Each structure stands twice: as structure tokens, then as C-alpha cells.
Amino acid sequence: MSGPSLMDSLFQRTLEDLIKGLRQQLIGEQAFISKALEEIRKEIKSTDLSTKSTALLKLCYLSNLHFHDMSFAAFHALEVLSSPRFSHKKIAYHAISLSFHDSTPVLLLITNHLRKDLTSTNEFEVSLSLQCLSRIANVDLARDLTPEVFTLLSSNKLYVRKRAVAVVLRVFEKYPDSVRVCFKRLVENLENYDPQILSAVVGVFSELACKDPRSYLPLAPEFYKILVDSKSNWISIKVLKIFAKLAPLEPRLANRVVEPICDLMRKTGAKSLLFECVRTVVTSFSEYESAVRLAVEKIREFLVDEDPNLKYLGLHALSIVASKHLWVVSENKEVVIKSLSDPDPNIKIESLRLVMAMVSEHNVAEISKVLVNYALKSDPLFCNEILGSILSTCSRNVYEIIVDFDWYVSLLGEMSRIPHCQMGEEIENQFIDIGLRVKDVRPELVRVARDLLIDPALLGNSFLHRVLSAAAWVSGEYVEFSRNPLEFMEALLQPRTSLLPPSIMAIYIQSAFKVLVFCLHTCFVRGGSTAGVSASASYESFDDLSVENGADSTVAHGQTCTSAPITNESIVNLLKLVELALSPLLGSHDVEVQERARNLLGFVDLIKLEALNSSGQEENDSERKGVEATKIIRLVHDAFSKELGPVSLTAQGKVPVPDGLTLNENLGDLETICGDIELPSSNTFSFGYPSEEKDVSSFSNLQIKEDSGQSNESTSLLAEHRKRHGLYYLPSGKSEVISNDYPPANDPALQGDNNDNASDLVKLTAESLVPKRKPNHSKPRPVVVKLDEVDEKPVAVKQLESRDDSLSGAVRDILFGSEDILPTSSRSNLPNSNRKGKKKQHMITQVESKENVVDDGNSSSRRRKDHSHGKERRHRKKNAEERNETDRKEKESSSNHPRRHKSRQRAEEPLKVPPQTSVIPDFLL
Amino acid sequence: MIHFVLLISRQGKVRLTKWYSAYSQKERTKVIRELSGLILTRGPKLCNFVEWRGLRVVYKRYASLYFCMCIDEDDNELEILEIIHHYVEVLDRYFGSVCELDLIYNFHKAYFILDELLIAGELQEPSKRTVARLVAAQDSLVETAKEQTSSITNIIAQAAK
């Protein structure tokens, strides 16, 4: 393609034209920009560098402010970079630092340009290329340009030198070996008295110290001097940051530094420096009582200040303090509570955090009450912020701070009624979790659930649907605690339930099933068809039954509160109600809902046929039929009455395949039964057990006798599970129980097994639960079932990146190797001539300079050794051995310098190679 | 360190972006969208700090422009506010009571000034006078180059006639 003509470059739009045009355009911004981009694409190919650079500048503008891709111009940017003119270079560097990244293909070509400019005599060119390097350096660039940067570190132009210092950070990060070359010069710059240089160096060290503070301990004396002498707030802030990192590592250092920091805190007028002092003290010097007191005093000043910034920072500082000195927060309680109604949401959130930090076993009730009141009044966002933090604080560590669960459960109910509440999911989880874990709270839980379910208004709030689903589940699962199960039936089947999403609708139907079975059981099994059965009676039968079944005792609850009579008549009404409410759902589009509705209706039909129709007929017949019905009811009831416990995530792995369970048995005939069952979506919570159970048991009831039914149940469950998790089944079938990587909390397979008569499994699950129960019976606090595996989150082992590792490793080598000379400032032993040939063989240079460093270390230490190149390593080893020896000697006579010796040992700790000299110079001791 | 610097107008128009940490073009757009939603909606007389993705954004409004800088959690917010103010003062000195239009039309100059102030996400030059001097020196370098250019183009233009 032919380049743009001369005319084009003459009439090229400048950047200003572009901006003006963009502001006055009539054709729409996008159209204008794409037209401009087209022009740029043409112009940038021009051979005239001025045209090219203008095009590049325009492209930068578009890329920068309108986010258009400019990667196509990467090579053109390099071309402009080669221009001898400063203005072109400037534009090119700007473009490059804007658009280049590690994977830009032409990055390799830039090395020589940068090198040329780094060695330029024009300080501005040098600065431009440094600036660019600080942005785009990758491993290769950092490696290749280390020698140049090293030279610039001692440039006599301050302007260049401070930039070189800043760039070193990036170079170190990308290419840790450069530390061996540059570190010493960097440290030298610490002694510079020019504030610009000092600020740059201290900045670099504060960043480095963030990553691995321990390596920089030996430099503490220099930092100390800067801290004491510094006149500039910027520098002081950075040094404080360094000390905040170093002090926790070395108590003697902390002792030494804490006074100057307090002085600074008293004297300074600058808020930024003051805050930095406060933060340093509260994070790293929290064991120095007086310092903390002073800091707290300052925090209080911040808190009552008009300026919202200071207030926010004051609260922030308080939250740092809170972890160690809670009294500070309590002292400032009024301010904190008042800030909850601050107009600034950020301040509110910060103070909320603080309030939550104050929560303890004793005050959780009061605080929650206050907060819920705040939540009622505040905007939706903050309201949910409050609710969320109450929920997470209270549930922390398996409800550690909750003593009165009845109160907490009713609080949950109250919270879900707050109009803005959107924490449905969390409340849902806690409802169920508490139900499973805390037996004693179940009656109250059922009461709360009833209140929620019965209120038709709540059904309209979609945020509450999750809560309602939990309430429905609770009502079904713990129906035996309810005063009036019939009420539940009505609540569960009320017309407005049509507002619920299908997945929750299904839970409603399922719970209705359970409640119905419970009612029938109470009515028929216990009391025959006589009227007015009280639940306490039904209780005994219930217990009897569970004993009969040989299962572990399910409910050992003495107290019952069912008072409403369940009469034959009410049962008839109930069945009618069910039919009325559910028959429309038979045509539901959601398979789950349809399926469950059908099950329930099928069951109702069965009962009607067996029991109620006979009531008008003669006695014998009725009795006989009644027996049939009773049998069915009892069977289904048993199926539902197994208690669900919390199951640890890893429990599945503990379950061995039971004997006599052939996993590769032909399950073809079960297919016909279970084939059309739509499996429940796994995103509903731990519902696996009851739903599966129901499907299976109601079917198997129809077909199979009770005895054989049990084992068949488990096999059909298995088949289902296999269907659901087919992915995890191996053909051998051996890995049935082990292979499931992420079983839901109540895994159907596990529960199925549990349901099986194989008592060893029951024992096993019991075992996994029992030992973790709190043996604390003297306390009024109810037992909360805990699971080790669930509650212990795997602690993320903090692993340093290898890059950091090698970086700090290199730093340590240098520092600990050359420590002795650092304070005594006998430096710059690196001859300049050494660096001449570096372009080609920087690797060699590194070795050399490293040796030099070692040399230095030795020259001032007691043991002087003859070094010859290539033997260095061996020498070091020797040194190490010798050191060990001297160490031992010193140990014998350690009474002379006990502290000194200690310090040396400390330093050796992180090192593979023992250092030559002590780490912390005497000055600190 | 400072991760990036943004200048956003009250209408949400971006006036300047400078990235010291690696962000891809896509992320940049996203960051700006998120932050302008977060910051522009905040009323006056609230604090100048916003928590964002585990980092902290310090912003300050000058006339119709929001100056935002994103820093690490443990950096000093007040110091950053001072840096922002410092930058604004330098701009003011350079343009002579700076306004948004100055920054719109001289967008590259605003960058170059920022480059004198910050490097690799750290404050470099705490002295306003020095910055002014440095920028002026570089400007004169550019100017002389420009004069040359224009004379050359003139020559070419004449030759082309």
C-alpha cells in the first residue's frame, strides 16, 4: 500500500484538531472516532516521523480516554522511538508505557533503544526511558538493562538518580538476580542527604519490606537515622511503614524505635504523618502500653473531628486496635454507636465492623437488638450490611457466642420480617443448620417457622422465599413439636403459595406431606380412629416405634406441646384440603412440583381408600382396613422420623461399603420404578434425604412387603444416586462411597445407607457425631453438634511466590554477607572498569560483584582469607565451618556478649549459609 | 504504591488515566465504570476514601473533576490526598488557574506533569518549583524541535509547489 502523500502529512489533523472535532462532532462520537482511527492507521504508516508521531499521539488519546485498542501501533511506536528528536521520543515513550505489556511481541526490540537512551547525555531522555522501564520491564528487559540501571544509581545528576532508584524496584521484582549487582548502591543512596533521593530510596525499601521484612532488618540503623533526622513528612511516613514491618520481628528494635515515634506523634502538625504514627503504633507496637495510650488519645481526636476523613480513619485505626485492645473500642463506644447513623455509608460500615468487634457472649442480645433497630430505620443497602454482619458474627465458629438459642431463632425470624431484608439465603442456612445442630431449640424453631409460614403477606416478598423454604422444611421435619399441626397444613397449602418459585413450592409440598403423615399417625396409629388424641400420647407411640425399628432413638424430647385435637373429622377436612390445593399442581410445568404433588395426592388417595371410606361400613371391615392403613402410615411415618444430623463434608469417605451390598447388581427392574422420577435439583439445600425417601418408600410400599422393602429401599436409593452421580461411579462399583467428591450436606446415599438396617453404618455416623459434641452439660447453653471437618476451614498456607523468594534470598545474601561494612561506610569497592564488559557477560559480572561483596565482608571481619575466583563457594563453606567453631567457642564464653551472640543466632536462622557477622549492629543493643 | 490515577469529570467522562500496575484494556474499562459508579454517586461532605476490591481509592473533587488514586490497603490515605492536592497545584501553576478545558486540550501535558511527580507508583518530586522547572525545560526542548519541524515542512511545502 502506498504511503500517505505529502499533502496528507501537510493537512494532517493535530491532536488539538481531533479533540476539538470530537467535542463538536455532528456525526456521533463513535462514528467520528472510527473515522479518526482510519486516518490514524493511514498516517502512522507515513515515513515522515512528524506525521507518524502526531498520529501516535492521537492514537494515545483515543486509547487512553476512549479505550480503543492500540496494539496494532506497537511497532510504529518503536519506529518513532528511534527518532533523534526529543519531542518524538517523548510521544513514543508515552505510547509505549501506555500500551505495552508483558506479551507484546515487539517488546524484544525495545531493549537497544532503551539502552541507548539510558546512556544518553540528555538527562530528560534518560528519565523518559527510566520512566518507561518502570512500567514495561519484564524479565528479559530487567536482566539486559541491569548494568545501565546500576550505573545510573550513582549518577551525579540527582534528577536521573532518583528515577533510577525508583526503577530498581521493578527491576528487582522482575529479575531478582539484579539484587546482587544493584543492592549495595541502593543502600548507599540511603545515606544521601538529598531529600529527593532519600524519598525515592525509602519508597523502594518500604515496598520491598512489605514483601519480606526480615531481609531488611540489618538496615534498621540507617532507617532509624532517617526517622530521627528526617524533616520531610513524605519520608517519615515511608520510614514508619518500614518500621511497622520490621518492629514485630525484632523486639529490641521495637524498644528502640517506639520513643522516637511517640515524639513524632506529639510534635507533628501534619495529619497524614500523625495518622501514620498512630497506625504504626497500633499495628506493630501494641504491647507498649504508653505508646498505645498516646495513639488512642490521638484516635479520639480524630473521631470527634469535623472532617469525615479523619473520622473514618479514626474508626479504621480503632478497628485495628480492636483485635488486641478491646478496651479502646469500649471506651469510645458512644462515638462508634453514633457513627452508625452518619450520613457517610463508608463511615457507617466501618463503625458497624467495630460494633461487631465488641460483640461477646454477654452483650450479643443487646447489641443485636440495637442493630436491628438501626436496620429498620436505615436504607436498604446498609440494612443488609447490618443484618449480614449480625448473621456472620453470631454464626461464627458454630454459634460460639450464642447461649440462648431460643432468642437467636426468634431474632432470625424478626430479621426476616424487616422490610429491606435480602439476606434470605443466609437466614435459610442458619435456620436449618441450627435445627440440625441444636436439639433443644427445635420447639422454638417450629414456633418461629409457624409465624413465618402463616403470614400470607410474606409470600409476596421474593427475598423471603428462601427463608420460607427453610421454615417449611423446619415445619415438616420437626412437626412433632408443633402445637397445632393442622395449622401448619393450612399454612403450607394456602393459596398464595402459588407466588413461590417451583423449587420452593416443592419443598412446601414435601413438608405438607410430612405434616400430613404426622397427623395421620397421631390420629390412627396411636389413637385408632378415636377422637381427641393428644400428642403426648402420640409421643410414646412414636418412641416405641422407633425402638421397634431398631434404629437409634430419634426424638428424646420429653416436652410436647401439641394441644389441638386431631379428630377424624379434621383429618377428612385435611385430606380434602390437600386435594383441593394440590390438584391444580398436577399440571404444573415444573416436574419437581408435579412429581411431589402427585406423590402426595397418591398417598391421600391410598389413605382415603383404605381408611376413611370404610368408616361408614361395618366395624370389622373398618378395623381390618384400618389396620392396612395404619401399616402404611406407620411405614411412611417411620421413613420420615429418622432424625437428620449435620454431616461433615468428609463423612462420605468414612463409610465403607456394607457387606452384602452388591453394587453391580442388575438394577433393571428398578429402572421401571425410578425411571421417571425427576431428580431434585441439587441447588436446593440439604433435602436429599426426605425427598428421596418419600419417593422410594411410597412406591415400595405399594409393591413390596415391609421387610424386603428396607433393603430394596437402599438399593433403589443407590440406583438413584448412581443415576445422579453416574460420573463418579466406576464400573467396578467399588468406589461407590468414596468417589463422591462433594456430597451435599445430607447426602442421600449416606442417609440411605443410614436408613438401611446395617447397624454398623448407623454406628459409624453416630461416631462421627458423638465425640464432637460439647460435653458441657452444666452450662445452660444447649448442645450444639459440631463437626471438626466442616467447621475447620483448611488454613491456606501462605506461600511466597518463588519470585519473591529468590528476591529476598538475594537480598539476604547481599545484606548478611556484607553487613559489617554497611554502617562503617567503606564502600564503592566495585571498580567501574568492572562494568564495561557487562553487556555481553553480565552473569560473570554478578559473580564478580558478589565476590566483591563477600570480600568486603571478610576484609573487615576477623578472618581474612585468600580468595581465588571459582573457589568462592568452597571458601564460604569453610567460613561457615569456621564460624560454627567460633560460635561454639563464643558460647562457652558467652557471658561476655550474651546479647550480641543472640543476635547472631537470630540472623542465622533464616539463612542457609551462616552470615559472616552479626546482623544488628551494636548500636541497637 | 499507587496502582492507578484517574481523572473523571462529574458527567463520568474520563479525562486522564495512568496505570502503574498491569491492567488489560478490558479491565481498565471495567475499573473505570465501576469506580465512576462508586465515586460520582457519593455526595459532598463525605469522606474521600472508598474501599474497592480489597484496595482503597482516594478521591477528591476539584471543581467538576474527580481526581482518584488507587492505593494498597495499608498505604496512607491522607498522604495520597496531599499528593492529589500537590498535583493540582502543579497543574494550576503550569496552566495558570487550571480548568477542565486545559486538561482536555493538553491531555498529554497533564501526563507529562504527572510523570514528573510520580514514578512507578511512588511520589518522586515533592517540590512544586522543581516540577515546574523540569516541565518547562522539557517543553522548551519540544518547542525547539517543533520549530525545526515547521521550518522543514515549510521547505518541503515550498519545494512541492
Chai-1 contact restraints between the chains, C-beta under 6 A:
chainA,res_idxA,chainB,res_idxB,connection_type,confidence,min_distance_angstrom,max_distance_angstrom,comment,restraint_id
A,L6,B,A160,contact,1.0,0.0,6.0,A-B,restraint_1
A,I19,B,Y105,contact,1.0,0.0,6.0,A-B,restraint_2
A,S50,B,T149,contact,1.0,0.0,6.0,A-B,restraint_3
A,Y61,B,F107,contact,1.0,0.0,6.0,A-B,restraint_4
A,N64,B,T17,contact,1.0,0.0,6.0,A-B,restraint_5
A,L65,B,V14,contact,1.0,0.0,6.0,A-B,restraint_6
A,F67,B,T29,contact,1.0,0.0,6.0,A-B,restraint_7
A,R85,B,A145,contact,1.0,0.0,6.0,A-B,restraint_8
A,F86,B,L141,contact,1.0,0.0,6.0,A-B,restraint_9
A,F86,B,A145,contact,1.0,0.0,6.0,A-B,restraint_10
A,S87,B,V142,contact,1.0,0.0,6.0,A-B,restraint_11
A,S87,B,A145,contact,1.0,0.0,6.0,A-B,restraint_12
A,F124,B,Q138,contact,1.0,0.0,6.0,A-B,restraint_13
A,Q131,B,D115,contact,1.0,0.0,6.0,A-B,restraint_14
A,Q131,B,I119,contact,1.0,0.0,6.0,A-B,restraint_15
A,S134,B,I119,contact,1.0,0.0,6.0,A-B,restraint_16
A,S134,B,A120,contact,1.0,0.0,6.0,A-B,restraint_17
A,R163,B,I119,contact,1.0,0.0,6.0,A-B,restraint_18
A,A166,B,I119,contact,1.0,0.0,6.0,A-B,restraint_19
A,A166,B,A120,contact,1.0,0.0,6.0,A-B,restraint_20
A,A166,B,E122,contact,1.0,0.0,6.0,A-B,restraint_21
A,L169,B,A120,contact,1.0,0.0,6.0,A-B,restraint_22
A,R170,B,A120,contact,1.0,0.0,6.0,A-B,restraint_23
A,G203,B,E122,contact,1.0,0.0,6.0,A-B,restraint_24
A,E207,B,M1,contact,1.0,0.0,6.0,A-B,restraint_25
A,W234,B,P126,contact,1.0,0.0,6.0,A-B,restraint_26
A,I237,B,N76,contact,1.0,0.0,6.0,A-B,restraint_27
A,I237,B,E79,contact,1.0,0.0,6.0,A-B,restraint_28
A,K271,B,L78,contact,1.0,0.0,6.0,A-B,restraint_29
A,S272,B,N76,contact,1.0,0.0,6.0,A-B,restraint_30
A,S272,B,L78,contact,1.0,0.0,6.0,A-B,restraint_31
A,S272,B,E79,contact,1.0,0.0,6.0,A-B,restraint_32
A,S272,B,E82,contact,1.0,0.0,6.0,A-B,restraint_33
A,F275,B,L78,contact,1.0,0.0,6.0,A-B,restraint_34
A,E276,B,N76,contact,1.0,0.0,6.0,A-B,restraint_35
A,P308,B,L46,contact,1.0,0.0,6.0,A-B,restraint_36
A,P308,B,C47,contact,1.0,0.0,6.0,A-B,restraint_37
A,N309,B,C47,contact,1.0,0.0,6.0,A-B,restraint_38
A,N309,B,N48,contact,1.0,0.0,6.0,A-B,restraint_39
A,Y312,B,C47,contact,1.0,0.0,6.0,A-B,restraint_40
A,Y312,B,F49,contact,1.0,0.0,6.0,A-B,restraint_41
A,D344,B,L46,contact,1.0,0.0,6.0,A-B,restraint_42
A,D344,B,C47,contact,1.0,0.0,6.0,A-B,restraint_43
A,N346,B,C47,contact,1.0,0.0,6.0,A-B,restraint_44
